[in-house]
């Protein structure tokens, strides 16, 4: 396919980022003094050269700072966007090889050599172009959603198929590749090789688009779930406010933090979470609110990760009993006997003591103040099973009694 001849000496516009491919149109901002001078000098419909900088930070690039292949372009439109800024619409026409940077003008000028595509196997190139065009038509909206407004125009361009090299360039432009990959396509003159390269880049873009869509869907579902929870909680607070109920979020949050730091085992944690959820959904005035709250506070206060020393000091226990309780010598003696047996036998599953007596005889206080609470329990039942009571001659208080094996539980 024949191409028009373009001049060998042309004004040059270096681009910091991006590539202009033949057969495509782009808009570029112009702000450097030498680039502005060129735009003001050439005007609309002029033929200029577009080169790509190797380093975008370079302000005044020379020949070694530019890629060896550039693009002929026609200036389609010039728009002033500021006092010293322009936007220029450029149409890519063909490739050239950059030979020399010429000096002597206020803008860049270059000596170039026009490059034609190398098509050693037209049949293979046609087949590759057909496959690429078909795949691109299927996936264009998915991988380039920003081009949806011109989708019909792109399908028409891809469907012509009269120039396989031009098709590869247009597909590469549609993929929004990074500059390095676009430069690879620009530097590839062989049409079949260029089509294969663009096909690989298309496959990568499709994979990335599918992965992005999957991640976006997962994030969107998570956001919807969180937004729903936030909305429901806001509505709950509004309802509580209308009912004149005090918000309990801060109070329950403190309780939740206590439970989190208590080091609960798995089963206890499940129970605590279940009861805390009930508490959060319950009215403060509900009869069970205080019961559940006390239960959870009791769970939080238990020493789940703490263990008492296994050493039993009989003398220390006797002193503690005398300090806390006046009289009751038989009760104290029975407790000390029990502790002595535990110390000698080393059996942690010893027989439990049942302190039996009528209401008001301080049984719970004995149990709570016992030096070894796990070994002594208070039986609150006044049943016949715990009716074996001996009373102290000094105080008349009930002494300890062995509880029948099947009648009292700890």
Secondary structure by P-SEA (a helix, b strand, c coil): cbbbbbbcbbbbbbbcbbbbcccbbbbbbbccaaaaaaaacccccbbbbbbbbcccccccccccccccbbbbbbbccccccccccbbbbbbbcbbbbbccccccccbbbbbbbbbbbbbccaaaaaaaaaaaaaaaaacccccccccccaaaaaaaaaaccccaaaaaaaaaaaacccaaaaaaaaacccaaaaaaaaaaaaaaaaaaaaaaaaaaaaaaaaaaaaaaaaaaaaaaaaaaaaaccccaaaaaaaaaaaaaaccccaaaaaaaaaaaaaaaaccccccaaaaaaaaaaaaaaccccccccccccaaaaaaaaaaccccaaaaaaaaaaaaaaaaaacccccbbbbbccccccaaaaaaaaccccccbbbbccccccccbbbbbcccccccccccccccccc
